[in-house]
Amino acid sequence: MGRDTHYDDVGQGYLAKRQLRTGRAGWVLLAGLGVSYVISGDYSGWNSGLAQGGWGGLLLATACMALMYTCMVFGLAEMASAMPVAGAGYGFARRALGPLGGFATGTAILIEYTIAPAAIVVFIGGYVESLGLFGLTNSWPVYLACYVVFVGVHLYGVGEALRLMFVITAVAVVGLGVFVVGMLPTVEWSKLFDIAPTDALGASPFLPFGVAGVLAAFVYGIWFFLAVEGVPLAAEEARDPSKDMPRGIVAAMLVLLVFAAFILVVAPGGAGSKALMTSDNPLVHALRTAYGGNPVIADVVNYIGLAGLVASFFSIIYGYSRQLFALSRAGYLPRSLSLTGRRKTPYLALLIPATIGFALAAITQNGAKLINIAVFGAAVSYVLLMVSHIVLRVREPNLPRPYRTPGGIVTTSIALVLACAAVVATFLVDIAAAGITAGILVAALAYFWFYSRHRLVAQAPEEEFEAIRRAEAELGDPA
């Protein structure tokens, strides 16, 4: 840690006003949370990768991102079992990379988790309009209603929120099952390759946009898995985090891998890749194209798809509140943001990002742009998280680890390389979104460097390791 970093003595009552309700989530609820974070990506967004790389390019990109997330999840499971704190990614990087690295990681995650719900609520508004519900011609009332209702549930209590999330996610999973069963009879191999090859380098029926299209499609392959890394944010509210956290996040990842494989084959295989590459509602579009007209199953999936979007919106609100809570509790961000109410929920950490998200959704009404900003934040955090795992394995081999990553640092090194490629891909697809996110990160780091690093809180759980290290140094212990 830098010599200019300073800890304030905040008094014994500080943490008493910043307590989460513990023991509310077992591994099944945690797995449901992981699936809930991501499931909207199965219903929309991924298909834009067809316009970047064709089916073959999106297939290769999704395979790379599936490998990256799987390797990363194993690394996160290890770190979460060893350091079960609400700060999760920030806490892991704080221990490995110091305050600056920890804050940079936490900020990148916070950007992802604040912006993603704003993007998803735009998609929810689009679904409501397309279904002709409530006679709306402008979606901002839908945005407002979603934030008010679902933030309200989170304010009421984490146990109730997680259980409701689980139910909504189960409905969305049923919808995916209905879609897959309905589409399987219509799948034809030739439909996957109906995008004409361009004159790009390496172009072919398999890669119609050439080799570069594979990298450009990374951003959309991510959509099948984006935000599953948020499961460790529930560590302080889990029943037995050292056991439940690895089981929950690994189980969620296995479910998501199955979903990605089926959706990627049956949707374009039944409707054709060309038909889906610009669709805002690809599963419903696929059913209508494959069967002609508007079959009943398309309406069923359309309504259930709304539940999938709501599930991710609802769960990511939980994620941003816990990340903001942890950064604030430790003094990296204004401390008032980590105050918890009578029901042990961080009310300001729920309300302020919700206000920002609603404003962004209402002003831009551009879900694609917002999600690209979120993806860049996510990719940056993945790089820092995998570096953290490697550093901790090398520097602290004796750290108690109830769960150990299969393959050790080889596994997380694979994820690190692919995460770096994902960062590059975001610039290829949307340089404006990447630039906006980079600017936010730079501004946040300036706040840390000039202000908050002089006012950190030693009593915060994520900072306790540093306090121990300093005490040992004062006693002359070289360890």
N, C-alpha and C positions, 0 to 999 in steps of 0.2 A: 504493500500500500504506500502511496505517496506520502512524503513527510508533511505536506501541507493539508492533508485530510484531517479534519477535526471532529471529535464526537462531543455532543452536548450531554450533560447530565439532566435527564428529563424527569427524574423523580419516579417513585414507586407506583404512582397511580396512572402512569402513562399507558402501559399495556392493558390495564384494567378497563380502559375505555376503548380498547381496540381488540376485542376478542371475538373469534368466530365460534360457532356452535360445533363442537367436535362429535365424532362418532356417528355421523348421520349417513354415511355411504359405505356399503360393502363393495366387493369387486364387481358384482353384477350391475349395480347402479353406475359404477365408474365406467364399465364397458359401454353401458347405454349412453352415458355422457359423451364418450369418445365417438360413438356412431352418430349421436345427435349433432355434435359439432360439424360433421362432414356431410351428412346425408343430402343436404340441398344440392351439393355438387353432382350427385347422381341424376338429379332431375333437370338441371340446367347448367350451362356454362362450358362443360367439357367439350361439347360438339363444335365450339369455335375453333378447336384444334384441327378439325377436318379442313378448315379453310387455310390453315397455316402449313399443314404437312400431309394432307390427305389421310386415308385410313392407315396406311402403312407408317407414315410419319407419326401419327398420333399413337399408334400401337407401340412403336419403339419408345416414344417419349413417355407414355404411361408406364411401360415396363421399367424404364430408368427411374421414374419418380416412385414407382412401387418399391423398387429396390432401395432407393434413398430413404423413404419413410420407414420401411421395415427395419433397416439398419439403425436409423435414428431412434425408432421406438425402443429397440433393445437397449441403446445407450441411455435414453431417458428413463427407462424402467430401472436401470441400475442406479442412476443418480437420485431418482425419486425415492427409492428404498433406503438409500444412505442418508439423504437430506430431505425428509418429508416436511417441507415448509410451503406456505401459501405463495411465496415468491417464485417457486418452481424454476423456470428458466433463468430468471434474474438471480435467484439464490445459487443455482449451480455455477453460473458464470462468475458470480461474485466471489465464490470460494476459489475458483480456478484462475481467474484473470484479474482479480482485484476490483475495487469500486468502479473504475471507469468501464471495464469490460462488463461488469454486472449491470450497470446502468444502461449501457448501450444495448445489451441483449434485452433487458426488460422493456426499454423504450421501443425497440423494434417489434416485440411481441404486442405491446400496448397499441401501437399503430395498427398492426394486423387486426387485433381484436376490437378496436374501436371502429375502424372503417368497414370491416366485413359486415356487421349487422346493418350498416347504412346501405350497403350494396344489396344485401338480401331483402331488406324491406322495400327497396325499389322493385325487385322482382316480385315480391308479394303483391304490391300494388298493381303491377302488370297482370298478374294472374287474376286478381279480383276484377279488374276492368274487363279482361278477356272473357271471364265467366258471366259478365253482365250483372254482377251482384251490386245491390244498393243503388243502381242507376248512376254510378260515379263516372265522370268524365275527366277528373283530375284525382291523382292518387294521394295527395298529401294528407287527407283525413285518415286514410288507411295507415300511412306512416305513423301519424300521431297516435292512433288507436293501438297499434302494435306496441309502440314504446310504452304507452301508459299502462296497458294491461299487463304486459310481461315483465316490465320493471317492477310493477306493483306486486306481482307474485313473488319475485325475488326479494322484495322488501319484506314480505310477509314471513319468509323463512326458507332456509336452504333445503330442509328435508322435504317440504311441500313442493318446492321448485324442482328438485331432482326427480321426485316421483312423477310429477306432471310431465316433465321432459321425457321420462322413460315411456310413458303412455303415448305421447305424441309421436315419439320415434318409432314405437312398435307399429303404429298405424302407417307411418311412412314406409317402414320395411315391408309391410303387407302389400302396399301399393307397388313397390318394386317387384315383389314376387308375382303379382297379378300381371304386371307389364311383361316380365320375362316369359311366363307361361303363355301369354297371349301372342307374343311375337315369335316364339320358337318355330311354329309351323311355317312362317313366311320367310325364314332366313334362306338366302341364296348367296353362295360364295362370290358370284360375279358382281353383286350389288355393292360389295365393299370397295370395289376398284372402279367405280363408274365416273371418277373425276379424271378428266383428260390430262395427260402429262404436259407440263410446260417445257420451256427450253432451258430451265435451270440446271445447274451442274448436278449430274447424277439422277436426273428425272427419269421416271419409269411409271408403269401403271401402279406399282406398289408404293412408290414415292413420287407422286405427281409434281410436287414442288421441290424436288431434289433433296440433297443431303441437308442443306440449311433449314429446310422445313421441319426436320426432326427437332432441332434445337428450338426453333420458334414455337413448336407445339408443347414444349416443356411446361410453359405457363398454364396450359389447359389440362395437361396430364396431372398437374398438381391438384386440380379441382376435385379429383376423386378422393383426396386424402387431406386437403387443407384444413388445419386446425386440430387434428387429432392430438397434436403435441400439447394441447391444453389440459389433458387429463390430470397431470401432476399439480395443476393449480388447486385441485380439491384435496391436497394432501392433509392439510390441517383439519379437514372435516371428514376424513375417512375413518373407519373403525379401526383398522390395523394397517396403516399405510405401508409398512415394510413388506407386507404380503399382498395386500389388496391392490396396491398401485401397479406393480408389475403384471399381475393377473388381469386387471382391468384394461390397461392400455394395450397389452399384447392381444387380448381377446378382441378388442375393438378393431385393431389393425387387421386381424384375420378376417373378420366380417367384411371390412371395407375392401379387402383384396378380392373377395368373392364377388361382391357387388360390381366392382370395376370391370372384372373379366366378363361378366354376363352382359352388362350394359354396353360395353364397347363392341361386343360382337353382335348382339341381337338387334340393337337399334339401327345401326347403319346396314346390317345384314338383311334386315327386313324392308327397310324403306329406301336404302341407297345412301351412300355417303354424301353425294351431291345435294340431295334433298334436305339434309339436316345441317349442313355446315353454317347456315346463317339463321337457324331457327331459334326463337326465344323460348320455345317450349318443346324441346326435341322429343321427349317420350310420347307426348300426345300427337305431335306431328308425325312421328314414326308410325303410330297405330293408324292414323287417318290415311296416311299414304299407302301403307301395306294392305289395308282392308278396303280402302276407297270410301268416300263419304265420311260419316261421323258415327262410327259404331259405339254401342253402349260402353264398351270397355274403355274407349278413349275418354268419355266423360268421367268414368270412375277414376281413372288414373289422373285426370286433370284435377279433380277435387282433392284426391289424396296427395297429389303433388304440392298442393298448398300446405298440407300438414308437414311435408318434408322441409319446405322453406321455413315454416314457423319453427320447426324443431331446431334447425341450425341457428336461426335468429335468437331464439329463446336461450339456447345453451351458450352461445358466444357472449351474450350479455353477462352471464355468470363468469366467463373467463376474463373479460376485461375488468370486471369489478375486483376480482381477486388479484390480478396483476397490479392494478392501480393501488389497491389496498396495501399490498406488500411494499411497493416502492415508496408510498407515502409513510407507512409505519416506520420505515428505516430512515426517513428524512431526505430521501432523494427528490421527492416531490413534496409540495406543501402538506404538512402533517395533518391538517384538518380533514384531508380527503380519506383518512383511514379510520375515522371515528365510526363506531358501530352503535346501533340503537338497542332498544330493549330486547329485540328478537335476534340480536347478535348478527345483524347484517350490515355491511358497510354502505350506508345510505348515500353518502355523497359520491362514493366511488361507483355507485350504480347510476345516480341521477346526472352527474356532469357529463360523462361520455355519451349518455343517452341524448342529452340536449344537443351535443355536438353532432352526433350521428343523425338525429332528426333534421337539423339544419342543413347538413350536407346533402341528405337525401332529397329534401324539399327544394333546395336551390339548384342542385345539379340534375336530379332525376336521371342520372347516368350510372346504372349499376355496373356496366362493364368497366368504366373508368375507375370507379371506386374499388372494385375487386382487384384490379391491376395494382392499385396502390397498396392494398392489403397483401397481395402476393409478394411484392417487393420487400415489404417489412418482414414477412414470414421467411423469405429466402435468406435475408441478412441474419435473422435470428438463428436459422439452422446452421449457418457457417459457424457462428460464435458458440452455439451449444455443442457442436461436435468437437470443436477445438477444446472446449472445456472438459469434455469427457476424456479426451486424449491426455490433456495436461494433468488431470487428477489421477489417471491411471499411472502416469510416469512419476509424478511428484509425490503422490500419497498412496503407494501400493498397499499400505496396511489400513487404510480407511475401512471401517466395517461396512461391508456391502452384503446385505441379506440376499440380494439378487445380483448376479454377475452377467454381463453381456456375453452371449455366445460369440466366440471369436475375438473378444477384447477390442483393442484399438484398431485391429484390421477392419472389423465391422464398421466402426464409426469413421474410419478413414475413407471407406467407400462412400458413406453418406456425405462426408465433407467434400469430396471431389464433385459429387453430383450436385450438392447444394451450391457450390461455386458456379457450376454450369447454369443452374437455375437463375442465379443473380444476373449472369450475362444475358440469359434469355429474356428476362424482363425488359432489359434495355432494347433488345431487338424488336419486341412486340409493341411496347408503349413507352417510349423514352420520356414522354411528358410525365406519366405516372411515376416512373422510376425517379425522375428528377425531383418531383414534388416530395416524395417520401425521403429521398436523400436530404433535401432541404430541411424537413421536419427533424430528422435525426441530428443534423448539424446544429440546429437551434437548441434542441434538447441537451446536447452535449455541452454547448456553451453555457446553458443554465447551470449544469452540474459543475463545470470547471470554475465558473466565476462566483457561484453562490452556494449550491447545496452541498458540495463536498466539504465545506467548512462547518456543516451543521447536521452531520449524520447522527444516528441514534444507536448507541452501542447495545442497548437492551433488545433491539429487534432480533428475532431468531436467526435471520440470515447473516447478521453481523457478529454473532456470538463467537464464531470461529476466529475472527480477527482479534477479538478481545482476549481469547485464550492464547493466541500466538504472541500477542504483545506482552501478556503476563509472563509467559515463559521466557521471552527475551529479556525482560527486566530481572528475572531470577538467574540469568546467565545460562539458560538452557539453549544450546545451539539448535535444538529441534524446533 
